[in-house]
Amino acid sequence: MEKTHADAMEQAGIHRQSVGDMILTTVETTLQQDVMLRGASEAHLSLILVVEGAGHYVLEGEPLRTFQPGSLLVSCSQAPCQGEDFFPRHCFYDLCIIDYPVRYIQALIDAGIMLVDQPSAIFSTAIPSELKLLRQQIQQASRNHSPLGALRLESLLLQALWLSVCELQLQQTLPSRSVPLFARDRQKLIKAREYIRQQQQEPLNLDAVARASGLTPILLKRGFRVMFGITPWNFVIQCRLERAQKLLVETAMSLDDIAVQCGFSHASHLSRFFQRQHGLSPGRYRRQQASV
């Protein structure tokens, strides 16, 4: 953390430029070695748009989280703090990192996302379509080095922060407003969760799970996320990955056999999800656990 992401990941495909009092870093590359950033971080406000990538990150006082493709992350600290970021090698990264002046943290406080006395926090959600389009405009504007181009780029970076704050604010209020859950619905959602656990190795779809638990597909999808903090499909993947972890450590089964046992269509399907979740391949995870 003493270095910035860009300092530690210095290689072709990584471009960094100052834009007014902001710093824009674009990353489109495959790392040739693992990058671990651990230590003290200064007060900061950073927006990270993750199109592709893997690894994990943790800020002092916050739980460990993984980088998820298609997500936006807002990392902020009002004072120096401890943290850790891990980026595994041989993984393709498509990231847009924007460092803002710390004074803009007030925008998160005003929006009710961050508390006034909260020292540090990390917020994340899916990248909305409007922000995906804006990211493309940022990429185009970053190639225009004229004074007018620099002014446009600066306005786009500020707009990216504004859209991210609005999206985080919306996600905070959306569940309680749109999905009231009655006692009978909660019982059915618990039944749906148990059904997924029991049938995780079988081909599953939303309609089948909904029928088995007595819910409509819409209520299953919305209610499951509200009650358990995860979508039904992501819970299926989570269950399958947990079983795969167990088999990798406790058996000598091949990756192909483990994939079939856990409900994945093939080994590469398992590897892709495993890499996204844990930041390393199943084979490397098995070797790592064997050496412990």
LOTIKOL-512698 format. One line per 2 residues: their letters; for each residue y, x, z of C-alpha. Coordinates in Angstrom, 3 decimals. Layout:
a) Y,X,Z  ...
REM end
This chain:
me) 0.000,0.000,0.000  2.291,3.005,0.344
kt) 2.243,3.115,-3.457  3.017,0.138,-5.611
ha) 0.262,-1.379,-7.747  1.788,0.233,-10.807
da) 2.041,3.704,-9.202  -1.638,3.717,-8.297
me) -2.831,2.249,-11.601  -0.877,4.661,-13.784
qa) -2.500,4.780,-17.232  -2.185,3.430,-20.758
gi) -1.740,-0.328,-20.894  0.513,-0.471,-17.835
hr) 4.253,-0.835,-18.391  6.950,-0.975,-15.750
qs) 10.644,-1.648,-16.165  13.643,-2.439,-13.993
vg) 15.370,-5.726,-14.761  18.579,-6.021,-12.747
dm) 17.449,-5.832,-9.117  13.884,-6.836,-10.042
il) 10.905,-4.817,-11.299  8.547,-6.140,-13.975
tt) 5.083,-4.606,-14.362  2.663,-5.754,-17.064
ve) -0.975,-4.676,-16.948  -3.353,-5.013,-19.882
tt) -6.042,-2.413,-19.371  -9.477,-1.561,-17.987
lq) -9.368,0.735,-14.964  -11.405,3.935,-15.200
qd) -11.738,4.288,-11.441  -11.615,2.119,-8.329
vm) -8.150,1.723,-6.853  -7.800,1.120,-3.125
lr) -4.301,0.653,-1.719  -4.327,0.654,2.058
ga) -1.576,1.269,4.583  1.954,0.193,5.395
se) 3.881,-2.092,3.066  7.634,-2.494,3.191
ah) 9.334,-5.865,3.377  8.746,-7.357,-0.061
ls) 8.500,-10.418,-2.276  6.081,-10.158,-5.197
li) 4.793,-12.660,-7.737  1.499,-11.797,-9.454
lv) 0.218,-13.823,-12.397  -3.506,-13.105,-12.814
ve) -4.809,-14.007,-16.266  -7.851,-11.726,-15.932
ga) -8.884,-9.421,-13.118  -10.996,-8.962,-10.006
gh) -10.821,-7.421,-6.559  -9.414,-8.497,-3.239
yv) -6.260,-8.299,-1.165  -5.335,-8.816,2.463
le) -2.042,-8.763,4.335  -1.703,-8.223,8.075
ge) -2.584,-11.430,9.910  -3.925,-13.115,6.754
pl) -7.587,-13.659,5.705  -9.066,-11.557,2.889
rt) -8.717,-13.247,-0.496  -10.031,-12.439,-3.949
fq) -8.103,-12.196,-7.201  -8.978,-15.234,-9.318
pg) -8.346,-15.403,-13.089  -5.781,-18.072,-13.912
sl) -4.066,-17.908,-10.532  -0.619,-17.020,-9.275
lv) -0.070,-15.149,-6.015  3.114,-14.895,-4.006
sc) 2.991,-12.075,-1.446  5.915,-11.819,0.943
sq) 6.800,-9.990,4.133  10.063,-10.061,6.047
ap) 9.244,-6.762,7.802  6.953,-3.748,7.244
cq) 3.277,-4.685,7.658  -0.241,-3.382,7.098
ge) -2.236,-4.433,4.064  -4.978,-3.589,1.603
df) -5.534,-4.155,-2.110  -8.726,-3.272,-3.999
fp) -9.083,-3.141,-7.792  -12.592,-2.250,-9.103
rh) -13.103,0.007,-12.103  -14.549,-1.129,-15.443
cf) -12.872,-4.515,-15.077  -10.286,-5.743,-17.583
yd) -6.928,-6.638,-16.071  -4.285,-8.875,-17.596
lc) -1.582,-9.149,-14.941  2.132,-9.738,-14.706
ii) 3.676,-8.412,-11.470  7.290,-9.174,-10.583
dy) 8.943,-7.617,-7.525  12.003,-9.540,-6.310
pv) 14.709,-8.690,-3.762  13.576,-9.653,-0.261
ry) 16.534,-12.028,0.088  14.747,-14.515,-2.194
iq) 12.184,-15.161,0.561  14.771,-17.639,1.791
al) 13.809,-19.831,-1.186  10.263,-20.150,0.211
id) 11.659,-20.976,3.647  14.025,-23.604,2.239
ag) 11.124,-25.153,0.304  9.081,-25.466,3.506
im) 6.408,-23.079,2.219  7.102,-20.242,4.659
lv) 8.274,-20.530,8.267  11.513,-18.880,9.379
dq) 9.733,-16.745,11.998  6.637,-16.056,9.872
ps) 6.482,-12.247,9.398  4.277,-12.183,6.294
ai) 2.157,-14.468,4.140  0.269,-14.777,0.867
fs) 0.298,-18.027,-1.104  -1.788,-18.808,-4.173
ta) -2.520,-21.610,-6.605  -3.484,-22.094,-10.250
ip) -0.941,-21.049,-12.872  0.647,-24.272,-14.217
se) 0.900,-24.686,-17.997  4.690,-24.328,-17.945
lk) 4.389,-20.939,-16.258  1.736,-19.801,-18.753
ll) 4.220,-20.471,-21.552  6.983,-18.718,-19.615
rq) 4.789,-15.641,-19.200  4.476,-15.369,-22.982
qi) 8.265,-15.572,-23.261  8.588,-12.822,-20.649
qq) 6.266,-10.578,-22.677  8.333,-11.145,-25.813
as) 11.674,-10.676,-24.050  10.522,-7.432,-22.409
rn) 10.406,-5.809,-25.866  14.082,-6.583,-26.550
hs) 16.098,-3.739,-25.016  19.546,-4.996,-26.018
pl) 22.024,-6.114,-23.313  21.514,-9.733,-24.379
ga) 17.742,-9.263,-24.283  17.956,-7.813,-20.773
lr) 20.004,-10.816,-19.645  17.429,-13.231,-21.067
le) 14.569,-11.337,-19.415  16.339,-11.426,-16.056
sl) 16.791,-15.203,-16.320  13.104,-15.661,-17.248
ll) 11.922,-13.662,-14.223  14.060,-15.785,-11.910
qa) 12.724,-18.916,-13.589  9.159,-17.674,-12.983
lw) 9.862,-17.458,-9.254  11.461,-20.910,-9.250
ls) 8.472,-22.477,-11.037  6.045,-20.746,-8.661
vc) 7.908,-21.990,-5.588  7.951,-25.541,-7.019
el) 4.208,-25.404,-7.738  3.374,-24.123,-4.251
ql) 5.578,-26.796,-2.722  3.807,-29.465,-4.803
qq) 0.353,-28.210,-3.777  1.321,-28.390,-0.112
tl) 2.269,-32.058,-0.318  -0.156,-33.319,-2.982
ps) -3.375,-33.868,-0.961  -1.907,-35.959,1.860
rs) 0.046,-38.152,-0.547  -2.504,-38.808,-3.253
vp) -5.973,-38.864,-1.694  -6.340,-40.980,1.462
lf) -9.924,-40.613,2.740  -11.609,-43.376,4.721
ar) -14.498,-42.715,7.121  -17.085,-43.986,4.614
dr) -15.650,-41.696,1.924  -15.859,-38.686,4.234
qk) -19.519,-39.432,4.955  -20.239,-39.669,1.232
li) -18.422,-36.387,0.597  -20.544,-34.695,3.260
ka) -23.595,-36.161,1.512  -22.320,-34.763,-1.809
re) -21.921,-31.313,-0.272  -25.491,-31.382,1.084
yi) -26.800,-32.611,-2.270  -25.150,-29.656,-4.012
rq) -26.641,-27.237,-1.478  -30.129,-28.651,-1.993
qq) -29.897,-28.854,-5.797  -27.806,-25.743,-6.451
qe) -30.494,-24.075,-8.578  -30.741,-27.138,-10.855
pl) -28.376,-28.019,-13.720  -25.606,-30.030,-12.066
nl) -22.716,-32.089,-13.382  -20.002,-34.104,-11.694
da) -21.426,-37.506,-12.677  -24.876,-36.716,-11.249
va) -23.459,-35.528,-7.920  -21.187,-38.587,-7.760
ra) -24.102,-40.974,-8.380  -26.278,-39.255,-5.775
sg) -23.572,-39.557,-3.123  -22.249,-43.031,-3.996
lt) -18.799,-41.866,-5.111  -16.799,-42.220,-8.288
pi) -16.363,-38.926,-10.175  -12.597,-39.041,-9.577
ll) -12.918,-39.526,-5.811  -15.596,-36.839,-5.655
kr) -13.391,-34.352,-7.460  -10.195,-35.080,-5.541
gf) -11.711,-35.875,-2.154  -14.022,-32.860,-2.126
rv) -11.097,-30.502,-2.566  -9.031,-32.243,0.112
mf) -11.856,-32.316,2.659  -13.456,-28.928,2.035
gi) -10.664,-26.929,0.400  -12.689,-26.197,-2.743
tp) -13.597,-28.060,-5.940  -17.190,-29.344,-6.368
wn) -17.844,-26.933,-9.244  -16.508,-23.937,-7.325
fv) -18.692,-24.955,-4.374  -21.734,-24.966,-6.676
iq) -20.866,-21.438,-7.782  -20.239,-20.379,-4.180
cr) -23.678,-21.639,-3.081  -25.390,-19.920,-5.996
le) -23.589,-16.647,-5.331  -24.507,-16.765,-1.635
ra) -28.180,-17.153,-2.576  -27.862,-14.372,-5.152
qk) -26.394,-12.068,-2.490  -29.368,-12.781,-0.226
ll) -31.913,-12.106,-2.978  -30.155,-8.905,-4.047
ve) -30.398,-7.522,-0.521  -33.764,-8.881,0.611
ta) -35.886,-8.659,-2.558  -36.563,-6.306,-5.456
ms) -36.311,-9.130,-8.015  -34.699,-8.299,-11.339
ld) -31.224,-9.598,-12.086  -32.667,-11.926,-14.742
di) -35.063,-13.482,-12.227  -32.350,-13.827,-9.592
av) -30.075,-15.543,-12.115  -32.771,-18.128,-12.911
qc) -33.611,-18.644,-9.222  -29.956,-19.290,-8.418
gf) -29.192,-21.701,-11.248  -27.348,-19.369,-13.623
sh) -28.225,-19.559,-17.308  -28.712,-15.796,-17.659
as) -27.991,-12.476,-15.948  -24.625,-11.941,-17.629
hl) -23.531,-15.408,-16.442  -24.366,-14.412,-12.857
sr) -22.713,-11.009,-13.269  -19.460,-12.508,-14.514
ff) -19.076,-14.837,-11.532  -20.316,-12.211,-9.061
qr) -17.777,-9.691,-10.364  -14.961,-12.201,-10.029
qh) -15.957,-13.168,-6.490  -16.761,-9.756,-5.024
gl) -14.980,-7.269,-7.249  -18.157,-5.397,-8.170
sp) -21.320,-5.981,-10.209  -24.566,-7.325,-8.683
gr) -26.284,-3.985,-9.336  -23.555,-2.039,-7.632
yr) -23.539,-4.486,-4.717  -27.310,-4.015,-4.292
rq) -26.975,-0.210,-4.295  -24.072,-0.398,-1.861
qa) -26.038,-2.575,0.567  -29.118,-0.346,0.279
sv) -27.080,2.676,1.378  -25.712,0.982,4.496
REM end
